[in-house]
């Protein structure tokens, strides 16, 4: 599935630009887990500098960061703006090559 979600670019310059993408799904805890809209932030693995921010899709829970560098260890932080759940962190996360033409 190829969904382009709007992302707020926090980092300036070309330090976070590249041919990769990071995508996953946000789901709430429970039985069964339910896709959810949550704030998701991408941080540089070294130093933890915030690079980008987006919201996951409210229906599918999918989020995506496009045009990120390959071969870099990133940290992805999911924040629950509703206050019901704790934040979740995934690290290290590595970008996958984007499909040609995307």
DSSP file (Angstrom, degrees, kcal/mol; ACC not computed):
  #  RESIDUE AA STRUCTURE BP1 BP2  ACC     N-H-->O    O-->H-N    N-H-->O    O-->H-N    TCO  KAPPA ALPHA  PHI   PSI    X-CA   Y-CA   Z-CA
    1    1 A X              0   0    0      0, 0.0     2,-0.6     0, 0.0     0, 0.0   0.000 360.0 360.0 360.0 133.2    0.0    0.0    0.0
    2    2 A X        +     0   0    0      2,-0.0     2,-0.5    62,-0.0    62,-0.0  -0.837 360.0 164.6-119.6  92.1    1.4    3.4   -1.0
    3    3 A X        -     0   0    0     -2,-0.6     2,-0.8    60,-0.1     0, 0.0  -0.927  25.7-150.7-111.3 127.9   -0.1    6.2    1.0
    4    4 A X        -     0   0    0     -2,-0.5     2,-0.3    61,-0.0    61,-0.0  -0.874  18.2-171.9 -97.9 112.5    1.5    9.7    1.1
    5    5 A X        -     0   0    0     -2,-0.8     2,-0.1    59,-0.2    51,-0.0  -0.799  31.7-101.4-101.3 144.7    0.7   11.3    4.4
    6    6 A X        -     0   0    0     -2,-0.3    49,-0.5    59,-0.1     2,-0.4  -0.393  41.1-164.5 -65.2 139.9    1.6   14.9    5.0
    7    7 A X  E     -A   54   0A   0     47,-0.1     2,-0.6    -2,-0.1    47,-0.2  -0.984  19.1-132.9-129.4 138.7    4.7   15.4    7.1
    8    8 A X  E     -A   53   0A   0     45,-3.2    45,-1.7    -2,-0.4     2,-0.7  -0.797  24.9-138.4 -86.2 120.5    6.0   18.4    9.0
    9    9 A X  E     +A   52   0A   0     -2,-0.6    43,-0.2    43,-0.2    42,-0.0  -0.727  28.8 171.0 -85.8 115.1    9.7   18.8    8.1
   10   10 A X        +     0   0    0     41,-2.1     2,-0.3    -2,-0.7    42,-0.2   0.777  58.9  67.7 -93.0 -31.9   11.6   19.7   11.3
   11   11 A X  S    S-     0   0    0     40,-2.0     2,-0.3    38,-0.1    40,-0.1  -0.692  72.6-146.4 -92.8 143.8   15.1   19.4   10.0
   12   12 A X        +     0   0    0     -2,-0.3     3,-0.5     3,-0.0     2,-0.1  -0.685  56.3  24.1-103.7 161.9   16.4   21.8    7.4
   13   13 A X  S    S-     0   0    0     -2,-0.3     3,-0.4     1,-0.2    -2,-0.1  -0.302 103.7 -59.5  83.9-169.3   18.9   21.1    4.7
   14   14 A X  S >  S+     0   0    0      1,-0.2     3,-1.0     2,-0.1    -1,-0.2   0.278  98.0 107.0 -97.9  10.0   19.7   17.8    3.0
   15   15 A X  T 3  S+     0   0    0     -3,-0.5    -1,-0.2     1,-0.3    54,-0.1   0.725  91.9  31.0 -65.4 -19.9   20.9   15.9    6.2
   16   16 A X  T 3  S+     0   0    0     -3,-0.4    53,-0.3    52,-0.1     2,-0.3   0.322  96.4 108.1-117.7   7.7   17.7   13.8    6.2
   17   17 A X    <   +     0   0    0     -3,-1.0     2,-0.3    51,-0.2    51,-0.3  -0.646  39.9 117.5 -89.7 142.6   16.9   13.6    2.5
   18   18 A X  S    S-     0   0    0     49,-0.7    51,-0.2    -2,-0.3    -2,-0.0  -0.976  71.5 -78.4-178.9-174.1   17.4   10.4    0.5
   19   19 A X  S    S+     0   0    0     -2,-0.3    79,-2.6    48,-0.2     2,-0.2   0.162  90.3  96.5 -92.8  18.3   15.9    7.6   -1.5
   20   20 A X  E     -EF  68  97B   0     48,-2.8    48,-2.2    77,-0.2    47,-0.9  -0.574  51.7-157.1-109.1 169.5   14.4    5.7    1.4
   21   21 A X  E     -EF  66  96B   0     75,-2.5    75,-2.7    45,-0.2     2,-0.4  -0.995   5.7-156.6-142.4 148.2   11.1    5.4    3.2
   22   22 A X  E     +E   65   0B   0     43,-2.4    43,-3.0    -2,-0.3     2,-0.3  -0.996  25.9 162.8-122.6 126.1   10.0    4.3    6.7
   23   23 A X  E     +E   64   0B   0     -2,-0.4     2,-0.3    41,-0.2    41,-0.2  -0.997   3.2 141.4-145.2 146.3    6.4    3.0    7.1
   24   24 A X  E     -E   63   0B   0     39,-1.5    39,-2.4    -2,-0.3     2,-0.4  -0.909  42.6 -94.6-163.5-172.5    4.5    1.0    9.6
   25   25 A X  E     -E   62   0B   0     -2,-0.3     2,-0.5    37,-0.2    37,-0.3  -0.958  20.5-143.6-124.0 137.6    1.1    0.9   11.3
   26   26 A X        +     0   0    0     35,-3.0    10,-1.8    -2,-0.4     2,-0.3  -0.867  26.6 173.4 -97.9 128.8    0.0    2.3   14.6
   27   27 A X  E     -G   35   0C   0     -2,-0.5     8,-0.3     8,-0.3     2,-0.1  -0.987  28.6-121.0-135.1 145.9   -2.5    0.1   16.6
   28   28 A X  E     -G   34   0C   0      6,-3.0     6,-0.5    -2,-0.3     2,-0.2  -0.443  37.4-100.3 -77.6 158.2   -3.9    0.5   20.1
   29   29 A X  S    S+     0   0    0      4,-0.2     2,-0.3    -2,-0.1    -1,-0.1  -0.533  76.9  82.5 -73.9 145.6   -3.4   -2.2   22.7
   30   30 A X  S    S-     0   0    0     -2,-0.2     2,-0.5     3,-0.1     3,-0.2  -0.849  82.9 -44.0 146.7 179.1   -6.3   -4.5   23.1
   31   31 A X  S    S+     0   0    0      1,-0.4     2,-0.1    -2,-0.3    -2,-0.1  -0.946 132.3  14.6-123.4 108.8   -8.0   -7.6   21.6
   32   32 A X  S    S-     0   0    0     -2,-0.5    -1,-0.4    -4,-0.1    -4,-0.1   0.663 101.4-121.8 -81.8 161.9   -8.0   -7.1   18.7
   33   33 A X        -     0   0    0     -3,-0.2     2,-0.4    -2,-0.1    -4,-0.2  -0.420  30.3-145.3 -61.2 140.0   -5.5   -4.3   18.3
   34   34 A X  E     -G   28   0C   0     -6,-0.5    -6,-3.0    -2,-0.1    26,-0.1  -0.926  13.9-114.1-115.6 130.3   -7.2   -1.4   16.5
   35   35 A X  E     -G   27   0C   0     -2,-0.4     2,-0.3    -8,-0.3    -8,-0.3  -0.296  44.4-173.6 -56.6 146.1   -5.6    1.0   13.9
   36   36 A X        -     0   0    0    -10,-1.8     2,-0.6    24,-0.1   -10,-0.3  -0.976  31.8-113.2-146.1 154.9   -5.4    4.5   15.3
   37   37 A X        +     0   0    0     -2,-0.3     2,-0.3    21,-0.2    20,-0.1  -0.818  50.9 156.1 -87.9 119.1   -4.5    8.1   14.5
   38   38 A X        -     0   0    0     -2,-0.6    18,-2.5    42,-0.1     2,-0.3  -0.975  47.8-101.4-142.5 154.4   -1.4    9.1   16.5
   39   39 A X  E     -BC  55  79A   0     40,-1.5    40,-3.3    -2,-0.3     2,-0.4  -0.617  39.6-167.0 -74.6 133.2    1.4   11.6   16.2
   40   40 A X  E     -BC  54  78A   0     14,-3.3    14,-2.5    -2,-0.3     2,-0.4  -0.991   2.8-165.2-128.6 130.0    4.6    9.9   15.0
   41   41 A X  E     -BC  53  77A   0     36,-2.8    36,-2.6    -2,-0.4     2,-0.5  -0.914  10.4-148.0-118.4 142.1    8.0   11.5   15.1
   42   42 A X  E     -BC  52  76A   0     10,-2.8     9,-3.3    -2,-0.4    10,-1.5  -0.934  20.8-174.0-108.0 125.9   11.2   10.4   13.3
   43   43 A X  E     -BC  50  75A   0     32,-3.1    32,-2.3    -2,-0.5     7,-0.2  -0.890  32.6-103.6-119.8 149.4   14.5   11.1   15.1
   44   44 A X  E  >  - C   0  74A   0      5,-2.8     4,-1.1    -2,-0.3    30,-0.2  -0.519  29.3-135.4 -64.7 134.3   18.1   10.8   14.1
   45   45 A X  T  4 S+     0   0    0     28,-1.4     2,-0.7    -2,-0.2    29,-0.2   0.886  92.9  61.3 -63.0 -39.1   19.4    7.6   15.8
   46   46 A X  T >4 S-     0   0    0     27,-0.3     3,-0.5     1,-0.2    -1,-0.1  -0.811 127.6  -4.2 -90.8 115.8   22.6    9.4   16.8
   47   47 A X  T 34 S-     0   0    0     -2,-0.7    -1,-0.2     1,-0.2    -2,-0.1   0.137  97.8-110.7  90.7 -21.4   21.9   12.3   19.1
   48   48 A X  T 3<  +     0   0    0     -4,-1.1    -1,-0.2     1,-0.2    -3,-0.1   0.670  52.9 171.3  73.4  17.3   18.1   11.9   18.8
   49   49 A X    <   -     0   0    0     -3,-0.5    -5,-2.8    -6,-0.1    -1,-0.2  -0.410  38.8-113.6 -63.7 131.2   17.5   15.1   16.9
   50   50 A X  E     + B   0  43A   0     -7,-0.2    -7,-0.3     1,-0.2    -1,-0.1  -0.480  40.8 170.4 -67.0 131.8   13.9   15.4   15.7
   51   51 A X  E     -     0   0A   0     -9,-3.3   -41,-2.1     1,-0.4   -40,-2.0   0.791  56.4  -4.0-108.9 -46.6   13.8   15.2   11.9
   52   52 A X  E     -AB   9  42A   0    -10,-1.5   -10,-2.8   -43,-0.2    -1,-0.4  -0.957  51.9-158.2-149.2 163.5   10.1   14.8   10.9
   53   53 A X  E     +AB   8  41A   0    -45,-1.7   -45,-3.2    -2,-0.3     2,-0.3  -0.996  18.8 153.4-146.3 143.3    6.6   14.5   12.3
   54   54 A X  E     -AB   7  40A   0    -14,-2.5   -14,-3.3    -2,-0.3     2,-0.4  -0.917  36.5-111.8-152.5 177.0    3.3   13.2   10.9
   55   55 A X  E     - B   0  39A   0    -49,-0.5   -16,-0.2    -2,-0.3     9,-0.2  -0.945  32.1-117.7-115.1 143.0    0.1   11.6   12.0
   56   56 A X        -     0   0    0    -18,-2.5     7,-0.2    -2,-0.4     2,-0.1  -0.427  43.9 -87.9 -72.7 155.2   -0.9    8.0   11.2
   57   57 A X     >  -     0   0    0      5,-2.7     4,-2.2     1,-0.1   -31,-0.2  -0.435  32.3-137.0 -64.5 132.9   -4.0    7.5    9.1
   58   58 A X  T  4 S+     0   0    0      1,-0.2   -21,-0.2     2,-0.2    -1,-0.1   0.760  99.7  38.5 -67.2 -24.3   -7.1    7.3   11.3
   59   59 A X  T  4 S+     0   0    0    -23,-0.1   -24,-0.2     3,-0.1    -1,-0.2   0.883 131.9  21.5 -91.7 -44.8   -8.6    4.3    9.4
   60   60 A X  T  4 S-     0   0    0      2,-0.1    -2,-0.2   -26,-0.1   -24,-0.1   0.694  88.6-133.2 -98.7 -21.6   -5.6    2.2    8.6
   61   61 A X     <  +     0   0    0     -4,-2.2   -35,-3.0     1,-0.3     2,-0.2   0.471  54.7 148.5  79.4   2.2   -3.1    3.4   11.2
   62   62 A X  E     -E   25   0B   0    -37,-0.3    -5,-2.7    -6,-0.1     2,-0.3  -0.474  22.7-180.0 -75.2 137.0   -0.4    3.7    8.5
   63   63 A X  E     -E   24   0B   0    -39,-2.4   -39,-1.5    -7,-0.2     2,-0.3  -0.936   3.5-170.4-128.5 159.1    2.3    6.3    8.7
   64   64 A X  E     -E   23   0B   0     -2,-0.3     2,-0.5   -41,-0.2   -41,-0.2  -0.986  18.7-162.7-153.1 137.3    5.1    7.0    6.3
   65   65 A X  E     -E   22   0B   0    -43,-3.0   -43,-2.4    -2,-0.3     3,-0.3  -0.985  25.6-166.2-117.1 116.7    8.3    9.1    6.1
   66   66 A X  E     +E   21   0B   0     -2,-0.5   -45,-0.2   -45,-0.2   -47,-0.1  -0.657  58.4  27.4-103.8 157.9    9.5    9.4    2.5
   67   67 A X  E    S+     0   0B   0    -47,-0.9   -49,-0.7    -2,-0.2     2,-0.3   0.920  79.3 146.1  60.7  49.4   12.8   10.6    1.1
   68   68 A X  E     -E   20   0B   0    -48,-2.2   -48,-2.8    -3,-0.3    -1,-0.2  -0.782  54.0 -90.1-109.6 160.1   15.0    9.6    4.1
   69   69 A X    >   -     0   0    0    -53,-0.3     3,-0.5    -2,-0.3    26,-0.4  -0.369  35.9-129.3 -70.5 144.0   18.6    8.4    3.9
   70   70 A X  T 3  S+     0   0    0      1,-0.2     3,-0.1    24,-0.1    26,-0.1  -0.569  87.3  31.9 -84.8 155.6   19.3    4.8    3.6
   71   71 A X  T 3  S+     0   0    0     24,-0.4     2,-0.4     1,-0.2    -1,-0.2   0.596  89.6 119.9  76.5  10.9   21.8    3.1    6.0
   72   72 A X    <   -     0   0    0     -3,-0.5     2,-0.7    23,-0.0    23,-0.5  -0.903  63.9-128.7-110.4 136.4   21.0    5.4    8.9
   73   73 A X        -     0   0    0     -2,-0.4   -28,-1.4    21,-0.1   -27,-0.3  -0.754  34.7-174.1 -83.3 118.1   19.6    4.1   12.2
   74   74 A X  E     -CD  44  93A   0     19,-2.9    19,-2.3    -2,-0.7    18,-0.5  -0.684  20.2-138.0-107.4 162.8   16.5    6.1   13.1
   75   75 A X  E     -CD  43  91A   0    -32,-2.3   -32,-3.1    -2,-0.2     2,-0.5  -0.992  14.5-158.4-118.6 130.2   14.3    6.2   16.1
   76   76 A X  E     -CD  42  90A   0     14,-2.5    14,-2.6    -2,-0.4     2,-0.5  -0.940   6.4-166.5-111.3 128.5   10.5    6.3   15.7
   77   77 A X  E     -CD  41  89A   0    -36,-2.6   -36,-2.8    -2,-0.5     2,-0.6  -0.963   5.8-158.4-118.5 124.2    8.4    7.6   18.5
   78   78 A X  E     -CD  40  88A   0     10,-2.9    10,-2.1    -2,-0.5     2,-0.4  -0.900  12.3-165.2-101.5 124.5    4.6    7.2   18.6
   79   79 A X  E     -C   39   0A   0    -40,-3.3   -40,-1.5    -2,-0.6     2,-1.0  -0.920  16.2-141.4-114.4 132.4    2.8    9.7   20.8
   80   80 A X    >   -     0   0    0     -2,-0.4     3,-1.4     5,-0.4     5,-0.1  -0.785  13.6-172.7 -92.6 100.5   -0.8    9.3   22.0
   81   81 A X  T 3  S+     0   0    0     -2,-1.0    -1,-0.2     1,-0.3   -43,-0.1   0.603  81.7  65.5 -70.1  -9.9   -2.2   12.8   21.9
   82   82 A X  T 3  S-     0   0    0     -3,-0.1    -1,-0.3     3,-0.0    -2,-0.0   0.675 103.4-129.8 -83.7 -17.2   -5.4   11.5   23.6
   83   83 A X  S <  S+     0   0    0     -3,-1.4    -2,-0.1     2,-0.2     3,-0.0   0.544  78.0 109.9  83.6   6.9   -3.5   10.7   26.8
   84   84 A X  S    S+     0   0    0      1,-0.1     2,-0.3     2,-0.1    -3,-0.1   0.797  75.9  37.2 -84.3 -29.2   -4.8    7.1   27.1
   85   85 A X  S    S-     0   0    0     -5,-0.1    -5,-0.4     1,-0.0    -2,-0.2  -0.868  82.1-110.5-125.2 154.7   -1.6    5.3   26.3
   86   86 A X        -     0   0    0     -2,-0.3    -2,-0.1     1,-0.1     2,-0.0  -0.354  48.0 -90.0 -71.6 160.9    2.1    5.7   26.9
   87   87 A X        -     0   0    0     -8,-0.1     2,-0.4    -2,-0.1    -8,-0.2  -0.348  39.2-143.2 -66.3 154.2    4.5    6.6   24.1
   88   88 A X  E     -D   78   0A   0    -10,-2.1   -10,-2.9    -3,-0.1     2,-0.4  -0.946  10.7-160.0-121.3 146.9    6.1    3.8   22.1
   89   89 A X  E     -D   77   0A   0     -2,-0.4     2,-0.5   -12,-0.2   -12,-0.2  -0.986   6.5-168.6-130.1 134.3    9.6    3.8   20.7
   90   90 A X  E     -D   76   0A   0    -14,-2.6   -14,-2.5    -2,-0.4     2,-0.3  -0.990  21.0-159.2-121.1 126.1   11.1    1.7   18.0
   91   91 A X  E     +D   75   0A   0     -2,-0.5   -16,-0.1     1,-0.3     2,-0.1  -0.959  61.2  23.0-161.1 144.9   14.9    1.7   17.5
   92   92 A X  E    S+     0   0A   0    -18,-0.5     2,-0.4    -2,-0.3    -1,-0.3   0.632  73.3 171.9 -78.5 147.8   16.9    1.2   15.5
   93   93 A X  E     -D   74   0A   0    -19,-2.3   -19,-2.9    -3,-0.2     2,-0.4  -0.982  14.3-158.3-120.4 131.2   14.7    1.6   12.4
   94   94 A X        -     0   0    0     -2,-0.4   -21,-0.1   -21,-0.2   -24,-0.1  -0.911  18.7-118.1-114.4 137.4   16.3    1.5    9.0
   95   95 A X        -     0   0    0    -23,-0.5   -24,-0.4   -26,-0.4     2,-0.3  -0.358  22.4-140.5 -68.1 148.8   14.7    3.0    5.8
   96   96 A X  E     -F   21   0B   0    -75,-2.7   -75,-2.5   -26,-0.1    -1,-0.0  -0.801  34.0 -89.9-104.0 151.9   13.9    0.7    2.9
   97   97 A X  E     -F   20   0B   0     -2,-0.3   -77,-0.2   -77,-0.2     2,-0.1  -0.358  43.8-119.6 -61.7 139.4   14.4    1.8   -0.7
   98   98 A X        -     0   0    0    -79,-2.6     2,-0.1     1,-0.1     3,-0.1  -0.474  33.3 -99.8 -74.5 151.4   11.5    3.6   -2.3
   99   99 A X    >   -     0   0    0     -2,-0.1     3,-1.6     1,-0.1    -1,-0.1  -0.453  50.1 -91.0 -68.3 144.5    9.9    2.0   -5.3
  100  100 A X  T 3  S+     0   0    0      1,-0.2    -1,-0.1     2,-0.1    -3,-0.0  -0.288 111.9  23.9 -57.3 138.8   11.0    3.7   -8.6
  101  101 A X  T 3         0   0    0     -3,-0.1    -1,-0.2     1,-0.0    -2,-0.1   0.479 360.0 360.0  86.3   3.3    8.7    6.5   -9.7
  102  102 A X    <         0   0    0     -3,-1.6    -2,-0.1     0, 0.0    -3,-0.1   0.428 360.0 360.0-104.6 360.0    7.3    7.2   -6.2
